[in-house]
Amino acid sequence: MAESNFVDYVKIYCRSGKGGRGSTHMRREKYCPNGGPDGGDGGRGGHIILRGNRNYWTLLHLKFDRHAMAGHGESGSKNRSFGKDGADKVIEVLRTVVS
């Protein structure tokens, strides 16, 4: 077996997503001149998830993809519309079975 086919140590950089900004929209209607706030909250940032997989026997698939970044949340908008949540990033790693 060649030396480059087996990797058992990899340093990766992970960053979760930033949450979206809330909206500061004020309600405006014809007969309600001093409407209250009506903006929606921003979406949550994405998570980084490490999932053990017993089918992997090396970390070779992570050697060349070292940066894992989850998606950012979208901003809120008027009429109490919430922003979309950021996409989660799942990283498959090898799972060791201890007997």
C-alpha positions, 0 to 999 in steps of 0.5 A: 500500500502506498504511503499517500493512501492512508491518512489518519491525521488531518487538521481542518478549519470549520466555521458555522454560519452567521445568523441573519439580520433582523428587520427594523420595518415599521407597520404602515397603514392608511388609518394607523399613522403610528404603527408598531414594529413589524419586521421579522427575525433573521434566520439562524446560521448553519451548524457544523455536524461531525457524523461517524461512518463505519464505512470509512477507514481513512481520512483521505477524503478530508485531506484536500477539502480542509475548509468546511463552512456552513451557510449564513442565515438570510435577513428578515423582512416586512410583515413579520417574515422570518429569514431562511436558516443557513444550510448545515454542513455534515462532515463524515469521519471514520467511526472506530468500534471499541470492543 
